[in-house]
Structure formats: C-alpha cells, structure tokens
Amino acid sequence: MKKSIITYVIVIALIVLMACTAAFGLDLGFTKIPSLRQGVTLGLDLVGGSEITYEAVIPSGTSESDVTNGMGAAITMLRQRLDSLGYSEATVTKQGNDQIVVDIPAVDNPEEAAAQIGTTAVVEFRTSDYDEAAGTGMVLTGTGISAARAEYSPVDETGVQQWHVVLEFTSEGQQQFTEMTKYAANKASGENYVAIYLDDTVISQPQVSSEFKDTGIDSDTAIITLGSDTGSEYANYLADIISAGKLPFALENVKMESVGASLGERSLSTSLLAGAIGICLVILFMIVFYRVPGLVSSIALLFYSTLFMVVVSVTRLNLSLPGIAGIILTIGMAVDANVIIFERIKEEISNGKTIRAAIDAGYKNAMSAIIDSNVTTIIAAVVLWWLGTGTTVGFAKTLFIGVVLSMIVMLFVSRFMMKALVAMKVTNPALYGAKSADKEEN
C-alpha cells in the first residue's frame, strides 16, 4: 500500500509540475514547455503581415474538373514556392471556386512578396547530367505534360495495389520523353534517373529501368512508381507539382493588402486575458461546487492546457483569432466531462456507497454520455475542417484538438488522481460535495 501511495504521489507531483509550467511558464532546467509566443505560429491577424489574393483567369470551355484539379495544383505550387522562399509560416487557402488567398505573417510589403512568389510554376524533367550552360544532358519542360494524376492500382504483374503517378504527354512531349528515358536508361547505376524540378528545386528522382535502353518509354502515358509504403498524400502532392507546370488557367493577382501588427497585438492580449479569466472562473466554480474533486479537475485542466500547447507547438498549427476562440471554447468543454462524473459520484455517495465504489460507478455510468457528447462535437469540427476555408479551418483544428485532449485528460488523468486520493485516505464524503457525510471509508 505504501508503494502504491508513493507512486500516486510521484505521478501527481509531475502532473502538478507540468500544470504549473503551463500556467506560469516556469523553466526548471530539466523541463520547459514553450510559451504561446515562443512555440506557436501566430496567424496574420495576430502579428500582422501581407495578404495576397489570386484569381484564376479561366478560359471559356474549361471543364469544372479541370478547374478543380488546377486549383489544387496551384495551391501546392504556391505552398512549395513559399517554403523554398523561407515563408514556412504562411498559409495558402482556397476561397470560393476560383480564388486563392496567401497570408504571410510578419511581412509588411505585399508587393515585394507577390513579386517573389509569382504566379507561374517552372516544372522541368532533367537527366542526371543536365547542365544548360555546358549543353549536356536533356530536359523536358512542364508544357510537354498534358496531365498528371495520382492513382491506387496494380503497377506490375504481382497485382499488388500501390500509389503511383500517371503522366500523360502531348505529342511533342511524348517524343522528348522517349528520347530522355532512353538516354537515362543507358546511364550508370545511380545516375539513371529523370529528376523532377519545381523552380530549380528537386522534388523527386524516379529511376529509369535498364529495360528501356534501346527503346525508351515510348508511350503517350508513363507511370512513376513510389513504392508500396508511400501513401496518398505524397502521391497527390507529386501529381499536383507536375500539374502546376501545365495549369489550365492563369493566376491573376487581384488584391494585395498589409495588415497592421498593432491590431493583432491588442487582439492577442485581449484573447489571452479572456482565456486566463475563463480558466480562473472555471477553476473557482469547480472548487466551490465540487471541493476536492473540483481541485482535481482544476489540476487536470492546467495539465490539459500544457498538452494543448505542446500539440499546437509540435504540429506548427497556425494560430489565428478564431483559433484562440476555439481554445477558449474547449476550456469550458474540458471540465464538462468531470461535471457529469462528479454529479454521479455525489449521487452514489448520497445513496450509501463508499467513496471508492462511488468513484468507480461515477466514471462507469457517465462514460456513454461523455463519449456521445464529445463525438458529436468532433464530427462538427471535422466537417468544418474539411469544408471550411481560411480562419474557419483554424477554429476547427483547435476545436478538434481540444475536444480529443480534454477527453483523454479528464477521463484518465483526473480519474488517476481521484483514485490516488482514496489510496491516501481522503475519504470524507463532505470533501466530495455529497449531502450525506456519514459514510466515511476506513
């Protein structure tokens, strides 16, 4: 029993330590949780920057599917270009059916940013020894590709399904690709590849089999195999990059504006203050109404805040004002599960059960209601994440993360601490807010 109590005490001490670190930003040498400003990427509305809106100039007769695919390719191209320019905190989102909005935090000159980003992708296929200045090797520009798409199907005689990219060529592109792959197939091992470049950055280097030494890949289509372990995300990314070299429309810069940082700073300070007040009021309410369980819930709430900041920091979530609103919303939701549980525990104690039995029954009987309520919220968050645009997606992400983490922390961390209290003989029913105080456990 003593060993069990010591284990409970050690674990609770660590939980309290992390909770205090989250609440007060303590740096104790061996543990440091990044603060909101240090570890989280702040959005355009919080730190200021540039917002650039592009609109697709769609030629008449372009099919809806071509426009949809082209918009996806354009977004991937812009995202890749922003990353290569060092704007890793920028966001690229689709707006409506024919617009793309690029938000670049902490960049005050939208004209300069737009000039750097550009609107036309330069996609090229190059052999390993290509050197324009020296006149060596071969190159095929993206205009020789009529289409590129990701597919999940068998690629060889084994019949095993895997993700791959299918290329379709123009008549001129087919001829160039045949000559290029024949040239590459005759190279030494390790150099027998055709590299795919976007803006002089290597994206992929598919190998050309030696079986094409004499003929090259002489077809109006070709397959880039990616391996059985490759998922749909990379396959679609590669297909979009290649398609960006042959967009079915032009992108026109229709709007540029600079967002001042002063508004964002004030909004951030106000939002953080609102969050702090919200946490304090929730903690006060829980302690007054539920006493010891309320204190446990409050510690778990601070621990939840720690985990939330860690997850947001690690995932590099771009945090905007709607995202902060999602965080503040989940603060209240984080203790919702415990309110249901604690009420059940009080009922069980009032009905004559011991503290230990009441805690077990409270968590067991409240579980279905908690899961149902949180799953419905998760579904709503997923739908907003999937169909939303711009800052709506940021709200959906923080709501989703908050609900999942609150379920984990409030159902497991708080339950662990409640059991620890029983092990340490904190079993006076009055401390649990029960009406009957004559069933203290020995």
N, C-alpha and C positions, 0 to 999 in steps of 0.2 A: 504493500500500500504506500509506503514512504517513497519507494522508487517511482511509483505512478504519480504521486503528488509532485515530486521533483521534476518529472518530465513535463507535467502540465505547467508548472511554474516557469520553466525554461522557455517553453514554446510561447506562453502568454507574454513573457518578457520580450521576446523577439518581435511578437506582433505589436506590442505597445511601442517598442523602439522604432519600428517601421512606420507606425501611425504618427508618432511624434515627428519623425523625419519628414513625413508628408505634410503635416500641419504647420511645422515651424521651420522647415528647411535646414535641419541640423546636419552638420558634417562632422561625424565622429571618427574620421580617419579610415576605418575599415568598412564603413557603409555611407553611401551618399546617393540619394535619389535626386535626379536632375529637377531643378525647379521648372515651373511652367515656361519662363522666359528662356532658360538655357536648353531645355531638351525638346521643346515642341516647336514645330514650324508654324509660324503665325501667318495668317492669310492677309490678303491685300487690304481688307477693311480694318485691320488692326495695326499694321505697320506702315501703311501707305505703299505707293508704287505706281506701276503703269498697267492699264487695261487696254488691250488691243482687240478689236472685233474684226474678223474676216468674214466675208460673204462670198459664197460660191456663185460664180457667173456661169450659169448652166445653159449650154447651147440647146436650141429647140430640137426636139426629137430624142433627147437623152432619157433613157428609161429610169423609172423610180429605183430599181435595184442597182443600177449603175451609180446613181447619185448616192444612195445609202452606202454602198461599198466604197465609193470615192471619198465620202466624208470620213469614214473610218480610217482609210489610208492617209488622208490629210492630217487627221488628229495624231496618228502615230508618227508621221513625218515631223510635225511641229514639235511633238514631245521629244523625239530623238534629237532634233536640232537644238532645242532648249537645253537639254542635258549636255550636249557637246560644247555649248557656249558657257556652261557653268551655272545656268539658271535652274538648278535642281529643285528649288522650292516653288517654281512656277507651276501653275495649273492650266490645263487645256480642257475645255468642256464644250460640248455641242449645245447650241442654243437654237431651238426651233428645228426646221428641216434643212436650212441652208446656211447657218452661221456657226462660226467657231470663235469662242472667247478665250483669249490668253491673258491670264493675270500673273504679273511678275512683281512680287513683293520687293520693296526696298530699291526699286529702280525708278528714278524720278523723271527720266527723259523718254517718253514713249516713242518719239520719232526715231531716236537712235536705236532703241530696242527693236522696233519694227524693221529698220534697215538691216540689222544684224540677222533677224530671224528670216526675213524674206518670205516669199510665197511659192517658190518653185523648188522642187526637190531634184537633186542631181544624183540619179541612181545609175551605177555602171557595173558591168561584169568584166573582170580583168583576169588575165592569166597571171601566174606567179611572178613572171619576169617582166611584167608590163612597166615600161618607162617611156613616157611621152617624149621627154627631151632626147633620150638616146634612140628612140624609134624602135624599141624592142617590145616583144610581146603583142598581145591582141586585146581589144576592148570592144564591148557591146554596150551601147547606151540603153537607158530605160525605154526609149521610144521604140525599141525593137520588140518589147514585150507588150502584147495586146491585153493580157490578163494574168493574174496570179491569185490563187485561192488555196486555202488550207483544206485538206480532206483527211478523213479517217477511214482507211480501207486497206486491203492487202496490197503490197507492192512487189511481191516476188512469188515464186512457186510454193513457198511454205504456207501461204494463205493466212498468215498472221496479220491482223489488223494493226496499223500504227499510223500516227500522224505524219503527214508529209505535205509538201507544197507542190502544186501542179502549175507549170508555166505554159502559157500559150503565146506563140510568136506571130508577128507579122511575117509576110513572105520574105521581106528583106532580112528581118531579124532571124528567121529560121536559117537562112543561108549563112549568116555570120556566126550563129551559134554552132552550126555544124562544123565549120572550119575551126572555131575556137576550141570546141571539145576534142576534136581530132588532134589539135596542137597540144592541148593539155594532157591528153591520154598518153602521149609519147614522151612526156617529161619523166624524170626520175621520181622514185617514190618519195613522197613528202612535198613534192613540187607540182604534182599532177592534180591541181585544183583550179577551180574558177572562183575567184573571190568576189563577193557581192559588197559593193561600197555604197554608202549614202554620204554625200558631201565629203568624200575622201576619208571616211571612217569605215573600217572593215566591220561588216555586220555578220557575215557568215563565209565559210570557205568549203563548200561542198567538193568532194573528191570526184574525179572522172575515172571510171574503171578502165583498165587496160584493154578490155574487150572492144573498145571504140577506137583503137589505134589506127585502124585502116579506114573506118567509115565516119567516125564522129557520131554524135547523136543527131541523126538526120530525120527529124520529125517536126511536125508543127506544134508538138507538145513535149514537155520534159518533166521529170519528177525529181525533186530534191528530197532525198530520204533524210530523216532526222534521228533515227534510232528509236527503239521500242520504248525507251524511258522518257522520251520527250512528250510533253503534254500539249493540250490545245492552245494554251496561252502563247507559247513561243511560236508555234506553227502559224497562228493568226498574225502574230507580230511580224514575222518574216514576210508573210504574204502581203501585209499592209505596206511594209517598207518597199517591197518591189513594186507594188501597185502605185506607190506615190510617185514613181518616175513616169507614170502614164496616167495622170488624173484625167477624168472625163470632163473636167471643167477647170477654170482658172479661179484663183482666190484673190479677191479684191479687199484691200484694207479700207473699211468704211467708217471706222471710228477709232480714235485714239484719245485717251484722257489720262491725266495724272491725278492720283488720289492722295490727298494730303495725309501726313502721318499724325498730325495733331488730333484729328477726329478719332483716328484709330486708337491713339494712346488714351484719350478720355474714355472711349467706349470700353477699352480693355480694363482700365482701372475700375470703372463703374461695374462691369460684369464680374470682376474678381471680388469686389466688395459685396455685390449681391450674393455671390456664391458663398462667401465667408459668413454673411449674415444668415443665409439659408441653412448652412451646416450647424451654426450655433443654435438656431431656433429648433432645429430638428433634435439636436443633442439634448437641449433643455427639456423639450417636450417628452422625449423618451425617458429621461431620468426621473422627471416628476411623476409621470403616469405609471412607469413600469419598474422604477427603482433599480435593483441590481440587474435584472435583465436589460433595462434601458441603458445602464452603464456599459454592459457587454455589447449591446447593439451600437453604442456610440464609438467604442474602440474599434469594432468591426467596420464602422463607417469610415473612420480615418484610415484603416488598413485598406479598405476598398479604394479610397482616394489615392493612396500610394500606388496600388496596382494599376489604376486607371492612368495615372501619369506615366508609369513605366511603359504600358502598352502603347499609349499615344506617342511617346518618345521613340520607342523601338520601331514602330510602323511608319514613323515620319508623317503622321497624319497632319494635313494642312488645316490648322485650326482657325476658323472664322467666327464671327459673332453668332450666327445660327448654331455653329458647333458648340460654342460655350453655352448657349441656351439649352442645347441637348444635354450637356454635362449637368447644368443646374437642375434640369428636369429629373435626371436619373438620381440626383442626391436624395430627393424625396422618395423616389421609387426604390432606392437601395434599402430602406428600412421598412418598406411596405410588407415584405415577406415576414419580417420579425414581428410586426404589429399583429398579423394574423396568428402567428405561432404563440406569441406571448399571451394573447387573449385566450387561446385554447389551453395554455398552461395554467392560467388563473382559474379557468373553469374546472380543470381536472383537480387542482388543489382544493378548490371550494367543495368539490364532490367527495373529498376524503382521501385522495391518492397522496402518496408520499411525493416529495419533490422529484426524486429520481424517476419514478413512474410517470409523474405528470409531464416532465420534460420529454421523455420518450414518446408519450402519447401525443403531446402537443405537436412535435415535429412530424410524427407519422400521419396524424389526421389532417394537418394543414397542407401537406405536400401536394395533393392533387389540385387544390385551389390555387396555390402559388404557381405551379407549373402552367396551368391553364392561362392565368392572367399574364404571365410573362411571355409565354409562347405567342399569344395574340399580338403583344407589343413588338416582339421580334419580327413577326410576319409583316407588320406595318412598316417597320424600319427597313426590312429587306426590299419591300416594294418601292419605298421612297428612294433607296439606294440604287435600285435597278432602273427605275423610270425617271427619277429626278435629274435635274441639271443644276450646275453651279453650286451655290451655297446650300441648296436643299440636300445635296449629297453629303456635305459636311455634317449637317444636322442628323441625317440618317445614320452615318457612321458612328458618331458619338453616342447616339441613342442605342444602337445595336451593341456596341462595346460595353456601354454602361449597364444595360439590362443583363447581358451574359455574365459580366463580372459580379454584379450585385447578387445574382442567383448563387454563384459559386461561393462568394464570401459570406453572405448572410445565412446560407444553409449549412455550410461546413465550418467556417471559422467561428461564427457565433455559437454553433452547437458544441464545438470543441470546448470553448470557454465555459459554457453553461455546465457541461459535464465536469469540467475542472473545478468549478465552484462546489459542486456536490461532493467531489472527492476531498475537497478541503473543508468539508463540514459547514458550508454556508447553506444551511437548510431551514432557516426560519421562514415560514410561509409569508410573514408580513413583509419580508425583504423582496418578495416576488410580486407584491401588489395584490395578493389574494385577500378576499374578505374574511376567510376563516384563518385564524392563526393558532389553531390548537392541534396541528398535525405536524409538528416539527420532527424531522427524521434524525434518528440517532445513529 
